[in-house]
Structure formats: structure tokens, C-alpha cells
Amino acid sequence: MPNDVAHYVSSFPNSIQERYQQLVALLESKDIHIEPYLWAGVPTFQTSNRYVRFILFKDHININTSLGISVLELKPPYKVTPKGMVQLFLDDPMDEAFFKLLFCNVFFIEEHKKCL
């Protein structure tokens, strides 16, 4: 299935593909090595009931997580949709610390691991 994900991602502009790869690298930097698959047509990283989905558009990426609207508790420096999706536009600076914290909270907060 990763080939399906790669095919999906390759259909977007290079700038979006690069942002997607940056986000995946940040996710993997937190020792999260989950093979992505397409769920409802979007790249999804999931283990048990915890997930991160990247919804790609031509000028931004929505990051949908199992945290839902409680993502606001992490004080994201980005716009958050009413459904709790973080919107990362191409002209937004990449706040690596925020995304590492987000991914850590999605996948590790229940294990009381340090999310730094």
C-alpha cells in the first residue's frame, strides 16, 4: 500500500510533496515508524485507535488526528478547523517543535512518555 500513498502524493505540486515529506520526517523523528495507508483516499498513519491523516490540497495540508478538537490544548500556531484539523499552508513557517509535540501527543501521551 505505500505505493498507493506514493502515487497519491505524487499527484500534487512539488511544494506540497516536500511539505508532506517534512511532516513524515518529523513524525518518524519521534520514533513513530508506521507504514502509511490510504484511508478514505488520504495518507494515514495509525496504530490502534490513534492516527494522523494528511489531507493534501494544492496550497496547504490539513493534519487530522485522533485528538480531534482537543488539539487546541497544544496551542497550535496555525489555523485549526472546527473539526480540529491543523491547517499548514505553503507560506506558513514550519514549526517543527509543534509538530513533534502533536505527533507525540497522538501516539505516546497515554504511555506517559515525555513529549518534547
Stockholm file with secondary structure:
# STOCKHOLM 1.0

chainA/1-116         MPNDVAHYVSSFPNSIQERYQQLVALLESKDIHIEPYLWAGVPTFQTSNRYVRFILFKDHININTSLGISVLELKPPYKVTPKGMVQLFLDDPMDEAFFKLLFCNVFFIEEHKKCL
#=GR chainA/1-116 SS CHHHHHHHHHTSCHHHHHHHHHHHHHHHHTTCCCCCEEETTEEEEEETTEEEEEEECSSEEEEEETTGGGGGGGCCSSEECTTSCEEEETTSCCCHHHHHHHHHHHHTGGGTCCCC
#=GC SS_cons         CHHHHHHHHHTSCHHHHHHHHHHHHHHHHTTCCCCCEEETTEEEEEETTEEEEEEECSSEEEEEETTGGGGGGGCCSSEECTTSCEEEETTSCCCHHHHHHHHHHHHTGGGTCCCC
//
